C-alpha cells in the first residue's frame, strides 16, 4: 500500500533569507501515528499547512494519496481526505452556531441536510458535547471551542488527522476524554503538542524539526 503522504526535499520560508524548512523529507503510512516535535519556530505548523495546500513549497514535492500535488485544484481532494485542526480554534469556527460549523464540512461533501445533521449529532455526542448544537459559537469557552473545532474535523470522517495542539485550552478531564477518542480512531495522525505525555501515549513515532530540517 502506498504512503498517504510523501514529502521530498521540502523548502519554505516567509523570508527568502531565512528558510523555515529546508530539505525536509517526510512519509506517513496508513494507520501510522506520528508526533511532530521541535522548538517554537521550527516549522511544525507550516509543515501541516503545506501538506493540505494552505501554503505552497518553494522547493520539493508533495505527494498525497498516491498523486503529486502542485496546484490548488490538486489539494481540494486532499483537504477532503485529510482533516486539519488549526492551532487557534477561532481560525476554524466561523458559523453562528455549533451545529452549523460542524455540518459545514459534511454538507460540502454532498450529504443532504438530514444526513449532515445526524453526522453532527453523533460527532458532538462522541466528544461529550451533546446539546451543544444550538449554542452560539463565539460565546463558548476556549476549551469548548477546541472540542467543537475538533468536531468539525471528525465530522468529515477524514482518512488522515493533522492535529495542531489538540489539547490547547482543555482541562485534565477533557484532555483525557480527547485522548480516549483519538486513541480509538483508525485514522493515521500527525500530531503537534507541547503535552509530551499526550504525545508519548498517542503516537508511535516522532519526527524532530530543528533549524528547518527533519529527522526521525
Z-matrix of the N, CA and C atoms (Angstrom, degrees):
N
C 1 1.467
C 2 1.528 1 109.39
N 3 1.306 2 117.72 1 134.98
C 4 1.459 3 121.15 2 -177.25
C 5 1.515 4 111.07 3 -75.53
N 6 1.338 5 115.63 4 160.89
C 7 1.455 6 121.21 5 179.61
C 8 1.527 7 110.25 6 -65.48
N 9 1.320 8 115.06 7 149.60
C 10 1.469 9 119.87 8 174.38
C 11 1.520 10 110.42 9 -71.53
N 12 1.325 11 115.88 10 -42.61
C 13 1.465 12 122.01 11 175.28
C 14 1.522 13 108.31 12 -133.51
N 15 1.325 14 115.20 13 140.83
C 16 1.455 15 120.76 14 170.82
C 17 1.524 16 108.27 15 -141.13
N 18 1.332 17 115.57 16 115.74
C 19 1.457 18 122.61 17 179.87
C 20 1.523 19 107.90 18 -109.17
N 21 1.324 20 116.36 19 132.89
C 22 1.457 21 121.17 20 -177.21
C 23 1.519 22 110.06 21 -129.10
N 24 1.339 23 115.19 22 121.50
C 25 1.460 24 121.20 23 173.52
C 26 1.517 25 114.30 24 60.16
N 27 1.313 26 117.47 25 37.16
C 28 1.460 27 120.67 26 -174.38
C 29 1.522 28 111.41 27 -70.36
N 30 1.319 29 114.93 28 129.50
C 31 1.456 30 121.90 29 173.82
C 32 1.514 31 110.31 30 -127.58
N 33 1.336 32 115.77 31 138.01
C 34 1.461 33 120.13 32 178.73
C 35 1.520 34 109.14 33 -158.47
N 36 1.340 35 115.40 34 142.39
C 37 1.457 36 120.33 35 174.72
C 38 1.509 37 110.62 36 -153.92
N 39 1.315 38 116.22 37 143.17
C 40 1.464 39 121.04 38 174.31
C 41 1.522 40 109.50 39 -78.16
N 42 1.323 41 115.97 40 -29.27
C 43 1.461 42 123.93 41 174.75
C 44 1.526 43 106.79 42 -117.72
N 45 1.348 44 117.92 43 120.76
C 46 1.470 45 120.04 44 -177.14
C 47 1.526 46 113.74 45 -54.69
N 48 1.335 47 116.82 46 -26.19
C 49 1.456 48 120.41 47 -178.54
C 50 1.530 49 112.94 48 -83.61
N 51 1.348 50 116.54 49 -12.32
C 52 1.463 51 119.64 50 -176.56
C 53 1.527 52 109.42 51 -136.57
N 54 1.320 53 117.70 52 81.98
C 55 1.469 54 120.04 53 -178.48
C 56 1.525 55 112.23 54 -63.20
N 57 1.323 56 115.34 55 139.61
C 58 1.458 57 120.75 56 175.29
C 59 1.524 58 109.48 57 -81.95
N 60 1.332 59 116.35 58 -41.26
C 61 1.456 60 122.55 59 179.17
C 62 1.525 61 108.73 60 -126.38
N 63 1.319 62 116.25 61 139.05
C 64 1.462 63 119.71 62 -179.47
C 65 1.528 64 109.30 63 -146.45
N 66 1.331 65 115.57 64 116.86
C 67 1.460 66 120.40 65 176.60
C 68 1.516 67 114.58 66 65.76
N 69 1.327 68 117.53 67 34.67
C 70 1.469 69 120.82 68 -176.71
C 71 1.527 70 110.52 69 -83.71
N 72 1.318 71 115.62 70 127.64
C 73 1.466 72 122.93 71 172.12
C 74 1.524 73 107.84 72 -111.80
N 75 1.326 74 115.97 73 138.15
C 76 1.469 75 119.95 74 -179.55
C 77 1.513 76 109.07 75 -154.76
N 78 1.327 77 115.61 76 139.71
C 79 1.458 78 121.34 77 -179.25
C 80 1.528 79 108.40 78 -136.36
N 81 1.331 80 115.93 79 134.38
C 82 1.460 81 122.06 80 178.15
C 83 1.521 82 108.62 81 -122.72
N 84 1.321 83 115.47 82 120.77
C 85 1.457 84 121.79 83 -179.33
C 86 1.536 85 110.59 84 -93.60
N 87 1.334 86 117.77 85 158.62
C 88 1.459 87 120.34 86 177.08
C 89 1.530 88 111.43 87 -56.16
N 90 1.332 89 116.19 88 133.03
C 91 1.452 90 121.77 89 177.41
C 92 1.508 91 115.29 90 78.69
N 93 1.336 92 118.16 91 -4.20
C 94 1.461 93 121.23 92 -176.76
C 95 1.524 94 111.07 93 -78.40
N 96 1.334 95 116.24 94 145.97
C 97 1.460 96 122.08 95 176.05
C 98 1.522 97 108.71 96 -120.55
N 99 1.317 98 116.05 97 116.62
C 100 1.460 99 121.56 98 -172.51
C 101 1.526 100 109.92 99 -120.78
N 102 1.329 101 115.82 100 131.75
C 103 1.466 102 121.71 101 171.72
C 104 1.522 103 108.10 102 -90.04
N 105 1.319 104 116.01 103 130.70
C 106 1.461 105 121.87 104 175.46
C 107 1.524 106 106.42 105 -104.26
N 108 1.329 107 116.31 106 111.58
C 109 1.454 108 120.48 107 -172.26
C 110 1.524 109 110.37 108 -123.62
N 111 1.334 110 114.90 109 164.88
C 112 1.452 111 120.84 110 179.98
C 113 1.510 112 110.10 111 147.42
N 114 1.328 113 117.66 112 167.83
C 115 1.460 114 121.07 113 -177.78
C 116 1.524 115 111.95 114 -69.15
N 117 1.327 116 115.90 115 163.16
C 118 1.461 117 120.54 116 174.29
C 119 1.527 118 109.44 117 -56.52
N 120 1.328 119 115.30 118 136.95
C 121 1.457 120 119.93 119 179.82
C 122 1.515 121 114.30 120 86.84
N 123 1.347 122 117.45 121 2.74
C 124 1.462 123 119.99 122 -178.10
C 125 1.521 124 112.66 123 -78.52
N 126 1.342 125 117.41 124 -12.15
C 127 1.459 126 119.93 125 177.12
C 128 1.512 127 114.72 126 103.57
N 129 1.330 128 117.40 127 16.91
C 130 1.468 129 119.94 128 -176.76
C 131 1.530 130 111.19 129 -64.41
N 132 1.327 131 116.63 130 -52.19
C 133 1.465 132 120.41 131 178.99
C 134 1.522 133 110.60 132 -63.35
N 135 1.314 134 117.17 133 -40.74
C 136 1.463 135 121.26 134 178.30
C 137 1.522 136 111.31 135 -57.83
N 138 1.330 137 116.83 136 -40.22
C 139 1.463 138 119.95 137 -179.37
C 140 1.528 139 110.89 138 -63.64
N 141 1.333 140 118.01 139 -42.17
C 142 1.463 141 120.43 140 176.96
C 143 1.523 142 110.90 141 -61.66
N 144 1.330 143 116.56 142 -41.91
C 145 1.468 144 119.98 143 -179.95
C 146 1.529 145 111.05 144 -64.83
N 147 1.323 146 117.15 145 -36.86
C 148 1.463 147 120.03 146 176.53
C 149 1.525 148 111.15 147 -65.05
N 150 1.321 149 117.05 148 -36.28
C 151 1.470 150 120.66 149 -176.62
C 152 1.523 151 112.45 150 -64.12
N 153 1.335 152 116.91 151 -28.70
C 154 1.469 153 119.36 152 179.89
C 155 1.528 154 112.60 153 -109.21
N 156 1.334 155 117.00 154 11.68
C 157 1.456 156 120.48 155 172.88
C 158 1.502 157 116.28 156 79.98
N 159 1.332 158 118.05 157 15.60
C 160 1.464 159 118.97 158 175.47
C 161 1.525 160 111.30 159 -74.91
N 162 1.329 161 115.91 160 -21.44
C 163 1.464 162 122.64 161 170.09
C 164 1.517 163 107.87 162 -134.79
N 165 1.320 164 116.21 163 158.64
C 166 1.460 165 120.92 164 -177.58
C 167 1.525 166 109.82 165 -110.38
N 168 1.320 167 117.73 166 133.21
C 169 1.468 168 119.26 167 178.96
C 170 1.524 169 110.86 168 -66.26
N 171 1.317 170 115.58 169 147.98
C 172 1.461 171 120.80 170 176.02
C 173 1.522 172 111.49 171 -92.32
N 174 1.321 173 115.53 172 -10.44
C 175 1.469 174 121.62 173 174.37
C 176 1.523 175 107.36 174 -154.39
N 177 1.323 176 115.80 175 152.76
C 178 1.446 177 120.67 176 175.06
C 179 1.513 178 113.98 177 92.24
N 180 1.343 179 115.08 178 -179.40
C 181 1.455 180 122.40 179 -176.48
C 182 1.523 181 110.66 180 -127.09
N 183 1.340 182 115.22 181 145.04
C 184 1.455 183 122.06 182 173.22
C 185 1.519 184 108.40 183 -118.87
N 186 1.327 185 116.27 184 121.01
C 187 1.461 186 122.11 185 172.50
C 188 1.522 187 107.72 186 -111.96
N 189 1.313 188 116.43 187 135.88
C 190 1.462 189 121.56 188 179.19
C 191 1.515 190 109.07 189 -139.36
N 192 1.329 191 116.00 190 130.82
C 193 1.461 192 122.20 191 178.44
C 194 1.530 193 111.93 192 53.39
N 195 1.337 194 114.26 193 41.36
C 196 1.449 195 120.05 194 171.89
C 197 1.508 196 116.38 195 86.19
N 198 1.341 197 117.77 196 5.10
C 199 1.467 198 120.31 197 -179.32
C 200 1.516 199 110.60 198 -135.65
N 201 1.330 200 116.64 199 142.18
C 202 1.461 201 120.86 200 172.00
C 203 1.522 202 108.10 201 -70.10
N 204 1.329 203 115.70 202 135.08
C 205 1.467 204 121.25 203 -177.75
C 206 1.527 205 108.71 204 -116.24
N 207 1.332 206 115.11 205 123.98
C 208 1.464 207 119.41 206 -177.74
C 209 1.524 208 112.65 207 -124.27
N 210 1.329 209 117.25 208 -41.38
C 211 1.464 210 121.20 209 -173.49
C 212 1.522 211 110.99 210 -105.74
N 213 1.324 212 115.14 211 165.17
C 214 1.464 213 120.43 212 178.38
C 215 1.522 214 111.38 213 -54.28
N 216 1.326 215 117.35 214 -41.50
C 217 1.470 216 119.92 215 179.84
C 218 1.519 217 111.59 216 -60.48
N 219 1.345 218 117.16 217 -32.04
C 220 1.467 219 120.66 218 179.17
C 221 1.520 220 111.94 219 -66.13
N 222 1.332 221 115.42 220 -31.31
C 223 1.466 222 119.76 221 -172.84
C 224 1.529 223 113.22 222 -89.31
N 225 1.317 224 118.25 223 -9.14
C 226 1.466 225 118.74 224 178.44
C 227 1.523 226 110.65 225 -61.57
N 228 1.325 227 116.43 226 -43.20
C 229 1.463 228 119.93 227 176.38
C 230 1.526 229 110.66 228 -65.03
N 231 1.334 230 117.03 229 -39.35
C 232 1.462 231 120.60 230 -179.21
C 233 1.522 232 110.59 231 -59.29
N 234 1.334 233 117.06 232 -42.40
C 235 1.469 234 120.37 233 -177.61
C 236 1.523 235 112.19 234 -71.15
N 237 1.326 236 117.77 235 -17.44
C 238 1.460 237 120.45 236 172.62
C 239 1.518 238 111.54 237 -80.07
N 240 1.320 239 116.21 238 -28.13
C 241 1.467 240 120.74 239 -173.88
C 242 1.524 241 113.29 240 -102.72
N 243 1.333 242 117.18 241 -14.27
C 244 1.463 243 122.04 242 178.23
C 245 1.522 244 108.23 243 -126.47
N 246 1.324 245 116.80 244 114.70
C 247 1.463 246 121.57 245 -176.50
C 248 1.514 247 111.03 246 -92.80
N 249 1.329 248 116.34 247 123.62
C 250 1.466 249 122.36 248 -179.11
C 251 1.518 250 110.13 249 -103.20
N 252 1.336 251 115.96 250 122.33
C 253 1.463 252 121.65 251 170.65
C 254 1.515 253 107.95 252 -92.79
N 255 1.337 254 116.98 253 114.95
C 256 1.460 255 121.22 254 -178.41
C 257 1.524 256 110.82 255 -69.97
N 258 1.319 257 115.37 256 153.13
C 259 1.460 258 120.63 257 178.06
C 260 1.529 259 111.38 258 -62.49
N 261 1.318 260 117.40 259 -37.54
C 262 1.464 261 123.07 260 179.56
C 263 1.526 262 108.32 261 -106.12
N 264 1.332 263 116.74 262 116.64
C 265 1.468 264 120.63 263 -176.91
C 266 1.518 265 112.54 264 -60.19
N 267 1.338 266 117.54 265 -30.85
C 268 1.465 267 120.19 266 -179.02
C 269 1.527 268 111.85 267 -65.50
N 270 1.338 269 117.59 268 -18.91
C 271 1.466 270 120.56 269 175.73
C 272 1.521 271 111.48 270 -77.14
N 273 1.335 272 116.83 271 -14.67
C 274 1.457 273 121.66 272 -173.86
C 275 1.528 274 112.47 273 -105.57
N 276 1.328 275 116.78 274 -23.20
C 277 1.459 276 121.43 275 -172.79
C 278 1.521 277 109.24 276 -108.33
N 279 1.327 278 116.77 277 120.32
C 280 1.460 279 119.88 278 -174.41
C 281 1.523 280 113.25 279 -137.18
N 282 1.331 281 118.42 280 -5.21
C 283 1.461 282 121.08 281 -178.53
C 284 1.527 283 110.43 282 -92.77
N 285 1.330 284 118.16 283 161.60
C 286 1.462 285 120.33 284 -178.34
C 287 1.524 286 113.90 285 -62.94
N 288 1.344 287 117.81 286 -37.77
C 289 1.460 288 120.22 287 -175.93
C 290 1.520 289 110.97 288 -123.41
N 291 1.331 290 114.17 289 162.01
C 292 1.461 291 120.53 290 178.72
C 293 1.527 292 110.87 291 -59.32
N 294 1.329 293 117.23 292 -46.83
C 295 1.464 294 120.25 293 -177.77
C 296 1.518 295 111.41 294 -59.26
N 297 1.328 296 117.34 295 -40.96
C 298 1.466 297 120.16 296 179.69
C 299 1.518 298 111.32 297 -65.84
N 300 1.337 299 116.57 298 -39.63
C 301 1.464 300 119.84 299 177.85
C 302 1.518 301 111.02 300 -62.40
N 303 1.332 302 116.83 301 -47.27
C 304 1.466 303 120.56 302 -175.82
C 305 1.528 304 111.33 303 -71.46
N 306 1.323 305 117.07 304 -31.15
C 307 1.474 306 121.01 305 -179.32
C 308 1.520 307 112.69 306 -78.13
N 309 1.318 308 117.96 307 -17.92
C 310 1.471 309 121.07 308 -173.48
C 311 1.522 310 111.62 309 -56.15
N 312 1.332 311 117.59 310 -49.46
C 313 1.461 312 120.43 311 -178.65
C 314 1.517 313 113.42 312 -64.22
N 315 1.343 314 118.58 313 -51.95
C 316 1.465 315 119.15 314 178.29
C 317 1.523 316 113.60 315 -56.95
N 318 1.326 317 117.61 316 -39.10
C 319 1.466 318 119.84 317 177.83
C 320 1.521 319 110.64 318 -63.03
N 321 1.328 320 116.57 319 -38.76
C 322 1.462 321 119.74 320 179.40
C 323 1.522 322 112.48 321 -73.57
N 324 1.322 323 116.70 322 -17.14
C 325 1.463 324 120.18 323 173.39
C 326 1.522 325 111.74 324 -80.51
N 327 1.344 326 116.32 325 -8.84
C 328 1.460 327 120.08 326 177.67
C 329 1.511 328 114.98 327 106.23
N 330 1.348 329 118.32 328 2.96
C 331 1.456 330 119.34 329 176.55
C 332 1.526 331 109.77 330 -67.84
N 333 1.338 332 116.51 331 145.98
C 334 1.457 333 118.27 332 174.09
C 335 1.526 334 108.69 333 -75.68
N 336 1.330 335 116.42 334 170.39
C 337 1.463 336 120.36 335 -172.46
C 338 1.527 337 112.04 336 -61.64
N 339 1.335 338 116.93 337 -40.46
C 340 1.468 339 119.90 338 -179.02
C 341 1.531 340 110.23 339 -62.78
N 342 1.330 341 116.81 340 -46.91
C 343 1.464 342 121.14 341 -179.54
C 344 1.533 343 110.82 342 -65.70
N 345 1.331 344 116.84 343 -38.78
C 346 1.463 345 120.23 344 179.95
C 347 1.524 346 110.84 345 -65.35
N 348 1.329 347 117.49 346 -41.92
C 349 1.462 348 120.19 347 179.59
C 350 1.522 349 111.80 348 -67.58
N 351 1.324 350 117.12 349 -32.58
C 352 1.464 351 119.64 350 174.54
C 353 1.527 352 110.14 351 -67.31
N 354 1.327 353 116.88 352 -39.30
C 355 1.464 354 121.03 353 175.84
C 356 1.529 355 109.94 354 -61.28
N 357 1.326 356 116.72 355 -40.41
C 358 1.464 357 121.69 356 177.24
C 359 1.524 358 110.15 357 -60.73
N 360 1.320 359 116.57 358 -48.40
C 361 1.465 360 121.07 359 -176.88
C 362 1.527 361 111.13 360 -60.00
N 363 1.326 362 115.92 361 -47.87
C 364 1.462 363 120.60 362 -177.61
C 365 1.525 364 110.84 363 -64.68
N 366 1.327 365 116.89 364 -42.90
C 367 1.465 366 120.97 365 -177.31
C 368 1.521 367 110.88 366 -65.65
N 369 1.327 368 117.07 367 -45.49
C 370 1.466 369 119.79 368 179.52
C 371 1.524 370 110.91 369 -63.74
N 372 1.310 371 116.12 370 -38.55
C 373 1.465 372 119.95 371 179.75
C 374 1.530 373 110.53 372 -62.67
N 375 1.323 374 116.84 373 -41.88
C 376 1.471 375 121.00 374 -179.82
C 377 1.522 376 111.80 375 -61.85
N 378 1.315 377 116.53 376 -31.27
C 379 1.455 378 120.98 377 -177.72
C 380 1.529 379 112.48 378 -93.71
N 381 1.322 380 117.12 379 9.29
C 382 1.461 381 120.10 380 -179.80
C 383 1.510 382 113.32 381 72.74
N 384 1.331 383 116.36 382 27.04
C 385 1.469 384 121.58 383 -176.75
C 386 1.526 385 111.79 384 -115.13
N 387 1.322 386 117.17 385 29.33
C 388 1.466 387 120.83 386 177.99
C 389 1.528 388 109.65 387 -56.39
N 390 1.331 389 115.35 388 132.39
C 391 1.463 390 120.16 389 -179.74
C 392 1.514 391 114.80 390 88.66
N 393 1.335 392 117.30 391 -2.69
C 394 1.467 393 120.25 392 -177.71
C 395 1.526 394 112.44 393 -81.61
N 396 1.324 395 119.00 394 -11.71
C 397 1.458 396 121.14 395 -174.33
C 398 1.516 397 115.03 396 -49.09
N 399 1.344 398 119.13 397 -47.88
C 400 1.464 399 119.10 398 -177.33
C 401 1.533 400 114.35 399 -80.52
N 402 1.328 401 117.10 400 -5.99
C 403 1.467 402 119.48 401 -175.90
C 404 1.522 403 110.64 402 -63.33
N 405 1.337 404 115.54 403 144.70
C 406 1.462 405 122.13 404 176.75
C 407 1.526 406 107.94 405 -78.38
N 408 1.302 407 116.33 406 121.08
C 409 1.459 408 120.73 407 -169.07
C 410 1.521 409 112.75 408 -59.00
N 411 1.316 410 118.12 409 -43.59
C 412 1.469 411 119.22 410 -172.67
C 413 1.525 412 113.10 411 -71.46
N 414 1.334 413 117.81 412 -9.54
C 415 1.469 414 120.44 413 178.17
C 416 1.524 415 112.73 414 -92.67
N 417 1.319 416 117.81 415 -2.56
C 418 1.462 417 120.90 416 -177.90
C 419 1.527 418 111.15 417 -74.14
N 420 1.320 419 115.23 418 156.95
C 421 1.461 420 119.84 419 173.93
C 422 1.522 421 109.35 420 -71.92
N 423 1.338 422 116.20 421 168.56
C 424 1.454 423 119.95 422 179.57
C 425 1.516 424 112.63 423 -59.95
N 426 1.330 425 116.55 424 -42.56
C 427 1.460 426 119.69 425 179.16
C 428 1.513 427 112.67 426 -66.80
N 429 1.345 428 116.41 427 -38.70
C 430 1.461 429 120.25 428 177.58
C 431 1.529 430 110.91 429 -64.78
N 432 1.320 431 116.48 430 -41.89
C 433 1.465 432 119.74 431 177.26
C 434 1.526 433 110.83 432 -60.90
N 435 1.343 434 116.14 433 -36.86
C 436 1.462 435 119.61 434 -178.67
C 437 1.524 436 110.25 435 -62.50
N 438 1.326 437 116.40 436 -44.51
C 439 1.458 438 120.56 437 -179.28
C 440 1.530 439 111.28 438 -68.98
N 441 1.329 440 116.86 439 -37.20
C 442 1.465 441 119.41 440 177.94
C 443 1.527 442 109.85 441 -67.09
N 444 1.335 443 117.31 442 -40.22
C 445 1.462 444 120.03 443 177.03
C 446 1.531 445 110.41 444 -59.54
N 447 1.330 446 116.23 445 -42.04
C 448 1.458 447 119.29 446 176.91
C 449 1.526 448 110.35 447 -64.45
N 450 1.325 449 117.20 448 -37.22
C 451 1.471 450 120.50 449 178.07
C 452 1.522 451 111.07 450 -60.30
N 453 1.334 452 117.55 451 -37.69
C 454 1.469 453 119.65 452 179.43
C 455 1.524 454 110.80 453 -64.09
N 456 1.337 455 116.72 454 -30.65
C 457 1.460 456 120.92 455 178.22
C 458 1.529 457 110.56 456 -76.87
N 459 1.330 458 116.69 457 -49.21
C 460 1.460 459 120.57 458 -176.19
C 461 1.530 460 111.96 459 -65.96
N 462 1.324 461 117.08 460 -30.12
C 463 1.470 462 120.50 461 -179.57
C 464 1.523 463 111.87 462 -64.16
N 465 1.307 464 117.19 463 -21.43
C 466 1.470 465 121.30 464 177.20
C 467 1.525 466 112.30 465 -78.23
N 468 1.341 467 116.43 466 -11.93
C 469 1.463 468 122.38 467 -176.73
C 470 1.531 469 111.55 468 50.05
N 471 1.345 470 116.57 469 55.02
C 472 1.470 471 120.02 470 -177.39
C 473 1.524 472 111.51 471 -73.49
N 474 1.325 473 115.23 472 164.23
C 475 1.454 474 121.54 473 176.86
C 476 1.522 475 112.20 474 -84.40
N 477 1.332 476 116.11 475 -22.75
C 478 1.459 477 122.68 476 -178.92
C 479 1.522 478 108.42 477 -133.16
N 480 1.341 479 116.10 478 139.36
C 481 1.462 480 121.50 479 174.63
C 482 1.522 481 108.71 480 -112.79
N 483 1.324 482 116.23 481 125.72
C 484 1.460 483 123.41 482 175.68
C 485 1.525 484 106.36 483 -112.54
N 486 1.321 485 116.48 484 105.71
C 487 1.460 486 121.62 485 -167.63
C 488 1.523 487 110.50 486 -113.89
N 489 1.331 488 115.70 487 114.43
C 490 1.467 489 121.90 488 -178.90
C 491 1.517 490 109.00 489 -102.09
N 492 1.322 491 116.06 490 103.78
C 493 1.473 492 123.56 491 -179.00
C 494 1.534 493 111.86 492 54.76
N 495 1.331 494 118.10 493 60.43
C 496 1.468 495 120.00 494 -175.78
C 497 1.520 496 114.76 495 -64.16
N 498 1.339 497 118.59 496 -24.34
C 499 1.468 498 119.73 497 -177.67
C 500 1.529 499 113.17 498 -93.17
N 501 1.318 500 118.11 499 4.94
C 502 1.470 501 120.58 500 178.75
C 503 1.522 502 110.87 501 -54.88
N 504 1.321 503 117.02 502 127.53
C 505 1.458 504 121.58 503 174.59
C 506 1.509 505 114.73 504 79.89
N 507 1.340 506 118.52 505 1.09
C 508 1.454 507 120.87 506 -178.33
C 509 1.529 508 110.66 507 -94.41
N 510 1.337 509 115.76 508 139.43
C 511 1.458 510 118.26 509 173.19
C 512 1.526 511 108.97 510 -77.04
N 513 1.338 512 116.31 511 177.29
C 514 1.459 513 120.01 512 -173.41
C 515 1.525 514 112.18 513 -60.41
N 516 1.329 515 117.11 514 -42.34
C 517 1.466 516 119.87 515 -178.18
C 518 1.522 517 111.28 516 -65.98
N 519 1.344 518 116.09 517 -43.29
C 520 1.467 519 119.74 518 -179.92
C 521 1.520 520 110.74 519 -66.16
N 522 1.336 521 116.90 520 -38.54
C 523 1.459 522 120.12 521 178.82
C 524 1.532 523 110.76 522 -65.79
N 525 1.338 524 116.65 523 -38.19
C 526 1.465 525 120.08 524 178.06
C 527 1.523 526 110.64 525 -65.93
N 528 1.341 527 116.61 526 -39.24
C 529 1.466 528 119.89 527 177.74
C 530 1.528 529 110.61 528 -65.92
N 531 1.322 530 116.04 529 -40.04
C 532 1.461 531 120.32 530 178.32
C 533 1.527 532 110.49 531 -62.82
N 534 1.335 533 117.08 532 -43.94
C 535 1.459 534 119.67 533 178.24
C 536 1.525 535 110.93 534 -58.37
N 537 1.330 536 116.53 535 -45.39
C 538 1.460 537 120.33 536 -178.57
C 539 1.529 538 111.10 537 -60.64
N 540 1.339 539 116.25 538 -39.20
C 541 1.468 540 120.50 539 179.45
C 542 1.524 541 110.34 540 -66.48
N 543 1.329 542 116.39 541 -51.12
C 544 1.463 543 120.07 542 -177.34
C 545 1.519 544 111.52 543 -64.74
N 546 1.323 545 117.01 544 -38.67
C 547 1.456 546 120.39 545 -177.75
C 548 1.525 547 111.81 546 -65.93
N 549 1.320 548 116.74 547 -23.21
C 550 1.454 549 120.47 548 179.27
C 551 1.517 550 114.67 549 -91.00
N 552 1.339 551 117.23 550 -0.03
C 553 1.460 552 120.93 551 -177.85
C 554 1.527 553 111.35 552 -88.78
N 555 1.332 554 117.68 553 148.64
C 556 1.467 555 120.61 554 179.90
C 557 1.525 556 113.65 555 -86.32
N 558 1.325 557 117.83 556 -12.11
C 559 1.463 558 120.01 557 -172.53
C 560 1.528 559 112.14 558 -66.45
N 561 1.322 560 114.99 559 149.51
C 562 1.456 561 120.46 560 166.49
C 563 1.524 562 108.44 561 -66.56
N 564 1.342 563 116.15 562 150.00
C 565 1.463 564 120.28 563 -176.59
C 566 1.519 565 110.70 564 -140.11
N 567 1.332 566 114.53 565 144.79
C 568 1.462 567 121.81 566 164.71
C 569 1.524 568 105.15 567 -121.61
N 570 1.331 569 116.54 568 124.52
C 571 1.457 570 120.45 569 -170.47
C 572 1.524 571 110.36 570 -126.04
N 573 1.324 572 115.67 571 129.34
C 574 1.458 573 123.00 572 170.45
C 575 1.526 574 106.95 573 -107.29
N 576 1.322 575 117.59 574 129.73
C 577 1.461 576 119.92 575 177.90
C 578 1.516 577 110.24 576 -161.37
N 579 1.338 578 115.58 577 143.72
C 580 1.463 579 120.88 578 171.19
C 581 1.522 580 111.23 579 -84.28
N 582 1.343 581 116.67 580 -6.80
C 583 1.458 582 122.06 581 178.15
C 584 1.529 583 107.68 582 -86.64
N 585 1.327 584 115.75 583 93.39
C 586 1.465 585 120.01 584 -172.70
C 587 1.525 586 112.39 585 -66.06
N 588 1.336 587 117.59 586 -35.25
C 589 1.463 588 119.60 587 178.11
C 590 1.525 589 110.50 588 -64.72
N 591 1.336 590 116.69 589 -40.81
C 592 1.463 591 121.64 590 177.03
C 593 1.524 592 109.93 591 -58.31
N 594 1.334 593 116.88 592 -45.79
C 595 1.468 594 120.76 593 179.50
C 596 1.528 595 111.76 594 -64.60
N 597 1.329 596 116.52 595 -43.18
C 598 1.463 597 120.11 596 -178.43
C 599 1.527 598 111.40 597 -61.56
N 600 1.310 599 116.13 598 -36.73
C 601 1.467 600 119.78 599 -177.88
C 602 1.527 601 112.08 600 -79.47
N 603 1.327 602 117.09 601 -33.83
C 604 1.460 603 120.23 602 -172.15
C 605 1.518 604 113.40 603 -90.31
N 606 1.326 605 117.59 604 -37.12
C 607 1.467 606 120.65 605 -171.53
C 608 1.527 607 111.07 606 -103.31
N 609 1.328 608 114.99 607 164.53
C 610 1.466 609 121.32 608 -176.74
C 611 1.526 610 113.08 609 -117.48
N 612 1.308 611 116.50 610 -12.04
C 613 1.465 612 121.10 611 -178.74
C 614 1.510 613 108.24 612 -147.89
N 615 1.328 614 116.89 613 147.74
C 616 1.460 615 120.91 614 178.96
C 617 1.527 616 109.97 615 -122.05
N 618 1.320 617 115.64 616 137.93
C 619 1.464 618 122.56 617 172.17
C 620 1.513 619 106.91 618 -114.63
N 621 1.313 620 116.10 619 124.25
C 622 1.463 621 122.05 620 -175.30
C 623 1.523 622 109.79 621 -101.23
N 624 1.340 623 116.57 622 121.79
C 625 1.466 624 122.00 623 175.05
C 626 1.522 625 108.65 624 -100.31
N 627 1.325 626 114.95 625 129.35
C 628 1.458 627 119.09 626 178.59
C 629 1.521 628 108.46 627 -153.23
N 630 1.326 629 115.27 628 129.52
C 631 1.470 630 121.18 629 -179.50
C 632 1.528 631 111.68 630 53.33
N 633 1.345 632 114.90 631 37.75
C 634 1.452 633 119.34 632 173.16
C 635 1.508 634 115.10 633 86.93
N 636 1.327 635 118.71 634 -11.98
C 637 1.452 636 120.60 635 179.68
C 638 1.511 637 110.98 636 -105.83
N 639 1.324 638 115.92 637 170.48
C 640 1.460 639 119.95 638 -179.56
C 641 1.512 640 111.47 639 -132.68
N 642 1.337 641 116.13 640 148.50
C 643 1.470 642 120.56 641 175.05
C 644 1.513 643 108.80 642 -151.20
N 645 1.345 644 116.29 643 151.95
C 646 1.466 645 122.08 644 175.45
C 647 1.518 646 109.71 645 -74.87
